[in-house]
Amino acid sequence: MPRALSRTWSRGRHLAARVLDASLEATIVASFSRVGAVLRRGTQDWPVVPSMEGRTVLVTGASSGIGRESALALARAGADLWITGRDEGRLEELAGRMRSQGTTVHTAALDVTDGALLDDLARRVSENSAGLFGIVHSAGALTHEYATSAQGVEMTVATHVLAPFRLTWRLAPLLRAARQATIVTVASGGMYTERFDLSRLEMTAGDYHGVKAYARAKRAQVLLAHEWSRRWARDGVRSYVMHPGWTDTPGLAASLPTFHRLGPLLRRVDEGADTAVWLASGAAGEAGTTTGIWLDRRPRGEYYLPWTRPRCSSRADGEDLWRWCERRSGFDASGARTP
């Protein structure tokens, strides 16, 4: 094929792919479902995840679902791993599988809402690693019954907001030492239904609604991810937030059984985890400061519904959330500060 014709063909193919991607995004249903994952992978140039030999990554929620698949994919790319999860048996089974393939992996069976256990994990990682190339915050759960953590925080907020804040805070020196570190937060498309409102973030026993609590916490995760990027980008730390679309995981089946009946429209778990792994590898490069939430290796809009937009500014909301997390974590009172 003549060179000029080849260039024209390539430009036309890329344009068609962009048009298809935008069309999928506009429909939402097609974008979030397996249809979006299959069509985008088939029409876009998705390179393989680059080698991560010699790089250490921590993955929370690795005993099942997106976290488990992310850990497996990062191991295949050559990363050394720290993995956490509630289920010690499943965690050790996963670690054994990866070790049999030559991966260096450390485990920590814990409840991420327990601040003391997170502090101990951070200490262990610091004692065994000169630097931390990445964190994938995948631990999470949608619960329909109101409960609180040992520190008295509503469990959904404790799991999805305060736990990643605390762990990342404690590991900040290692992230900086890596000089090119990446934080990836696994959010949820469910957050699109809620506007961030700090006064409504932590629900009470009287007004608790599991789906709303989950969506609000996931919306807060987006702001927190942006704050890490805004505050630490100059130190070489990038922060991304992504959502996996509608993915067939054990958590979805248990928490939303009616939604799980979508069956073939649900993404396979490897399709849901792909963007988290790709971002964790650092492949997105300078796009780490891009606003928006990522899906299928591209940043997407943060708001689909007009009433979910911030009343003031997302930066002001992010700063308010950061200070709230400091207070609820006890860091402002103790004098603890990130270096």
N, C-alpha and C positions, 0 to 999 in steps of 0.2 A: 504494500500500500504506500503510495507517495507520502512524503513527510507532511505536506500541507493538508492532505486529505485526512491523515492520521490525527493531526492536531484538531481539525474541525470535528472529527468523530469523537475525540476525547472531550472537547468542550461541550458538544451536544449531549454526551452521556452524563457528564457532571451536572449540566443544567437540568436534565430530566430527573436525575436523582434528587436535586434540591427541590424541584417542583413536587415530586412524590413525597419527600420528607415533610414539606410544608402542608401538603394536603392531609397527610396522616395526622400531623399535629393539630390541624383545625378540627378534625373529627373527634379527638380525645379518645373515643372508644377504640378505634383502630390503632391509635398511637400507643396506648397503654397495653393492649392485648398482644397476643403472640403474632398477630398479623403485622404489627409494626416492627417487631424484632426481626421477623423473617424477611420482610421486604427491604428494610434498611440494610441489613447485612448483605442481602443479595444485590443491592444496587449501589452501595457505597464502598469505598476502598477502606476496609478495616484491616489494618496491619496486625500481625501477631503481637502479643504482649512482649516487650523487649526483655532480655535477660536481666534477672535480678540477683545474679550470683554475688555473694558477699554482702547483701543488704538484709537488714533485719526489719521485720514488720510485725506488729501486734494486731491480732484480729479478735474482737470481742464477739460473743454470741456464736462461737464457732462449733457448738455441738449440734447444730441443725440449720437447715434452710440456707439463706443467703450467706451467712457467716461461714458455714461449713464449706460451701462451694467456693467462696472467695479464698479460704485458706488452702483448699486443694489446688486451685488454679495458681495461686502465688507460689506454692511449693513446686508445681510443675515448671514455673518460670525460674526456679533456682533460689528463691528467697529463704532465709532462715526465719523461723517463726516462733512467736509467742501466741498461744491460743487460750482463750477463756470460754467458760460456759458453765451453766448450772449443773448439767448432768455429767458427773465424773466418768461414768462408764462409757458414754458416747464420745466424750472428749479423749479418753485414753485409746479408744478404738481408732479414732481418727489419727491421733498422734502415732500409733503403731503402724498404721497404713503408710503414713508419710515417711516415717523413719526407715521402713523397709525399702523405700525408693531413694534413700540417701539424704533426706532432708533433716537438718538440725531443727528440732522443735522442742519447746518448753511448754508445759501446761499449767493452768491455774484454774481449778474448779472453784467457782465463787459466785456469789450473788452480787451483781454490780451495784446494788443499792447500799451495800455495806461499805461505808467510807474507810473503815480501818483496813478491810481486806484490799481495797483499791490502793491504799497507801503502801501496804506491804507488797503488792504486786509491782508497783512502781519502783520500790526499793530493790526488789529482786532483779528487775530488768536493768536498772542502773548499775547494779553490781556485776552484771554479766555481759553488758554491751557498752561499747565505746560511743556508739551513736545509734539512733533509731531512725531508719529511713521512712517509716510510715506507720500510721494507725488506721485501721478500718473499724469504725464504730458501727457494729451490726447488732449488738445486743438489744432486744426489744420484745415487747409482748402487748397484745391488746386484751385487757381483762375487763369483764363485765361486772365484777363485784368490787366495791370500794375497799381499798386496803391502804395501809401506810407502811413505810419503811421503818426500820428500827429507830431512825432519827425523827419519825413523825411526819415525814413528807409523803404526800399522796403518791402511790406506787408508780403510776404512769410517768409523772414528772421526775420522780427519783431515778427511774430507769433510763429515760430517754434524754433528759436534760442535765440533771445534776451529776449523774455518773460519768458521762463523757466529759463534762466540764472539769470535774475533779481529776480524773485520770490524765487528761491532756495537760492540765495545770502542773501536775506532779512530774510529768515526763517532758515538760518544755525544755529543760537543759539538754536532754538527749536529742530532741528534735533539732535544736539549734546546732548541736555538735555535728550532726550529719551534714549540715550546710546545704542540703537540698532534700528536705523532708516533705512528706505529703500527709495531710489528714483527710480522710474520706469519711463522711457521715452518710449512712444509709437511711434516708428519710422514707416518705411514703406519698404516693399520689393523693392519698386521703387528705393531706394537709391543705389541698386546694379549696376545700369546703369551709375553711375557718380563717378568720382574720386574727392576727396576733394582737392580743390584749393581755398585758401582764397581770392586770387585776382579775382576769378570768382564767389564767393558766392553770392554777392549782384548784381543782374542784373539791367540794366538800362531800361528806357522806349524804347530805340532804339533796344535793343537786347533781350527783355523780351520774354520768352517762359514758359508758366505756368507749364508744366510737368517737364521741366528741372529745373526750379527754385525750385519746390517742392522736386525733387530728390536730388538736391544739399543741400537743407536745412536739409533733413532727414539724409543725410550722415554726415553733421555737427553735428547733434544730437548725433550720435554714438560717435564721438570724445568727445563731451561735457560730455556725460555720463561716459566715461572712465576717464575724468579729475576729476569729482567729486569723483569717487572711489579712484583714485590715491592720491588725495589731502586730503581726509577726512576719509579714511578707518580706520586710526589709532584712530579716534575719535568715532568709532562705527557706521559710516554712510556707508552703502553699496549703490552702484549705478548700476542699470541694464538698458539695452536697449533691447527692444523686437520689433518684428513686428508681426502683426496679421494675416499674409497671405492674401489671397484674400477674403475679408469679405464683405458681403452684408450690406452696411450701406447707410443712406440717402446721406451722402457726396459723396460716390462712384457713386451713381445713378445720382447725380447732376453734378459732375465734369467730370466723364468718362462714359457717357451713352452707348457708344459702348462696352466698357469693361464690363459694367454691364449686357450685354446680355449673359454672360457666365451662368447666371441663376443658375441651380442646381449645378454647379461646385463651386459656391461661398460658403464660410463658413457662417453659422449662426452667428449672432453677439455674442452670448454667447461663441461660439467656438473661435472666434477671440479675445475675451477679456480674455479668460481663463488664459493665461500665465501671463498677466499683473496683474491679481488678485492674482495668485499663488505667483508671485514674491513679490508683495506688502505685502503679509502676512508674509514675512520673511522665507518662507518654504525652500528657496534655500540654506539657511545657509551660510557656508563659501564660497560657489561658487560665492559670490558677487564680488570677484575680478577676476573672469574668464573673459578672453578676448572673443570677439565675440558678436554676436547679437542673442538673444534668439527667438526661435519659438517652440511651442508645448513642453514647459517645459525643453528644452535642449538648450545649446549654439550651435550656428551654425557658419559657416565661415563668415567672413566679406567681402570676395571678391570672386566673381564668374568669373569675367572678368579680364584678366591680365592687361589691360590698366587702370583699376580703382585703382590699388594698389598705395600707396603713393610713391612719388619720393624720399623723404628722409626717414623719419620715422614717424609712426603714433603718437608717443609721441611728437615729435617736432611740428607736425601739431596741436596736441591738445593744446600745450602750446601757440602756435601762436593764435589759436582761442580764448583761454581764455583771452589773453591780448587784443585782438580785441574786445571781448565782454565787457571787463572792460571799454575800451575807448568809445565804442558806447553807453554804459549805463551811461557814465558820472561819473563812480565811481573813476577812477584814478584822475580826476581833482578835485572832491569834497573831496577827502581824505577818502572816505568811504572804510572800509575794513571789510571783514568777520572776526568775532572774532576768 
